[in-house]
Amino acid sequence: MAIFNSTDATSKENERSDSSFRTPSMNGPVASDTVVGTSVSLEGEFTSNENIVIHGQVRGTVSTEQDLTIGESAEVHADVSAENITVSGLVEGTVRATGRLRLTATGRVKGDVSTKSLVVEEGAEITGQFSMGSDASSTKVAEVLRGQKDEKTEKKRETTAERDASAEDAIEKLVPEGI
């Protein structure tokens, strides 16, 4: 009967549950976190009013007005936006943090970044264009995406024109005039 009246076990259990609500996202989920586990794969528009912690795979868009944490095992092929973003895994897409973007040593971002504040640990990788400061956070993701498409189209045109000019020069050198 001592099992049912054990105040030590009950108080220890209450202490654990109370402390779990105060644990930061990097140390584990708290009651208000939306968590995508390592075995979970999502596709589409993912929005939440809570903190988001991703350990699995996501494709599409991810947005919250709170904090977004991309875990070490996460693969996110999406445009992401949040107040503060911590990246320890892979993000391929436009990243927009209205507050702070933090890349840990294992974090990799392939895409354009817009943030007010940036923290990069040694070993982190970033490929893309940067916009940082108070004006950067007001850039709309759609504007960034439109700019990417325009730049890619222009680069393709330039590359094609250069390749065509090189081919014409090579042909002129090999083929004598009048043939």
C-alpha positions in Angstrom: 0.0 0.0 0.0 3.0 2.3 0.4 3.1 2.6 -3.4 -0.3 4.5 -3.5 0.7 6.9 -0.7 4.2 7.6 -1.7 4.6 11.4 -1.6 8.3 11.2 -2.6 7.5 9.7 -6.0 4.6 12.1 -6.6 6.6 15.2 -5.7 9.5 14.0 -7.9 7.1 13.4 -10.8 5.6 16.9 -10.4 9.1 18.4 -10.3 10.0 16.7 -13.6 6.8 17.8 -15.3 7.2 21.4 -14.1 10.8 21.6 -15.3 9.9 20.2 -18.7 7.7 23.2 -19.4 10.7 25.5 -18.8 13.2 23.5 -21.0 14.4 25.4 -24.1 13.6 23.9 -27.5 17.2 22.8 -28.1 17.1 20.6 -25.1 13.8 19.0 -25.9 10.3 20.0 -26.7 8.2 22.0 -24.3 4.4 21.9 -24.0 3.8 24.6 -26.5 6.2 23.2 -29.2 4.9 21.7 -32.4 7.3 18.8 -33.1 8.0 17.0 -36.3 9.8 13.8 -35.3 12.7 12.1 -37.1 10.4 9.5 -38.7 7.9 12.1 -39.9 7.8 13.5 -43.5 5.5 16.4 -44.3 4.7 18.1 -47.6 2.7 21.3 -48.1 2.1 24.5 -46.1 3.0 24.1 -42.5 2.0 27.0 -40.2 1.8 27.2 -36.4 1.2 29.8 -33.7 3.6 27.9 -31.5 7.3 27.2 -31.5 8.2 24.6 -34.2 10.9 21.9 -33.8 11.7 19.8 -36.9 13.8 16.6 -36.7 12.2 15.0 -39.8 11.7 15.9 -43.4 9.5 18.9 -44.6 8.9 20.1 -48.2 6.9 23.3 -49.0 6.6 26.2 -46.6 7.1 26.5 -42.8 6.0 29.6 -40.9 5.4 30.6 -37.3 5.5 33.9 -35.5 7.4 32.2 -32.7 10.7 30.3 -32.8 11.7 27.6 -35.4 14.4 25.0 -34.6 15.8 22.8 -37.3 17.4 19.7 -35.6 20.6 18.0 -36.7 18.7 15.2 -38.4 16.2 17.5 -40.2 16.0 18.0 -44.0 13.9 21.0 -44.8 13.3 21.7 -48.5 11.0 24.7 -47.9 10.8 28.4 -47.6 10.9 29.1 -43.8 9.9 32.1 -41.8 9.9 32.7 -38.0 10.8 35.2 -35.3 14.0 33.4 -34.4 15.4 30.4 -36.4 18.1 27.9 -35.2 19.5 25.6 -37.9 21.4 22.5 -37.0 20.4 20.4 -40.0 19.8 21.2 -43.7 17.5 24.0 -45.0 17.1 24.4 -48.8 15.0 27.4 -49.6 14.4 31.0 -48.6 15.0 31.7 -44.9 13.4 34.7 -43.3 14.0 35.5 -39.6 12.4 38.7 -38.3 14.6 38.4 -35.3 17.8 36.2 -35.1 19.1 33.4 -37.3 21.5 31.1 -35.6 23.5 28.4 -37.5 25.1 25.8 -35.4 28.3 24.0 -36.4 26.2 21.3 -38.2 23.8 23.8 -39.8 23.6 24.1 -43.6 21.5 26.7 -45.5 21.2 26.7 -49.3 19.1 29.6 -50.3 18.6 33.3 -49.7 18.6 34.6 -46.2 16.9 37.7 -44.7 17.4 38.4 -41.0 17.8 41.2 -38.5 20.6 39.4 -36.6 23.0 36.5 -37.4 25.0 34.1 -35.4 27.2 31.5 -37.2 29.2 28.9 -35.4 32.4 27.6 -36.9 31.6 24.7 -39.3 28.2 26.0 -40.5 27.6 26.3 -44.2 25.7 29.0 -46.1 25.1 29.3 -49.8 23.0 32.1 -51.1 22.4 35.8 -50.9 22.2 37.7 -47.6 20.1 40.6 -46.5 20.7 41.6 -42.9 19.6 44.5 -40.6 16.4 46.2 -39.7 15.3 46.6 -43.4 16.0 42.9 -44.1 13.2 41.6 -41.9 10.6 43.6 -43.9 11.5 41.9 -47.2 8.6 39.8 -48.3 9.4 36.2 -49.2 7.5 36.5 -52.5 9.7 39.4 -53.5 12.8 37.4 -52.8 11.5 34.4 -54.8 10.6 36.6 -57.8 14.1 38.1 -57.7 15.6 34.6 -57.7 13.6 33.6 -60.8 14.6 36.8 -62.7 18.3 36.3 -61.8 18.3 32.7 -62.9 16.7 33.5 -66.2 19.2 36.3 -66.9 22.1 34.0 -66.0 20.8 31.3 -68.4 20.5 33.9 -71.2 24.1 35.1 -70.6 25.5 31.6 -70.5 23.7 30.6 -73.7 24.9 33.7 -75.5 28.5 33.1 -74.4 28.4 29.5 -75.4 27.0 30.3 -78.9 29.7 33.0 -79.4 32.5 30.5 -78.4 31.1 27.8 -80.8 31.0 30.3 -83.7 34.6 31.3 -83.0 35.7 27.7 -82.9 33.9 26.9 -86.2 35.5 29.9 -88.0 39.0 28.8 -86.9 38.4 25.2 -88.1 36.6 25.8 -91.4 38.4 27.9 -94.0 36.4 30.7 -95.6 34.5 30.0 -98.7 33.5 26.4 -97.9 
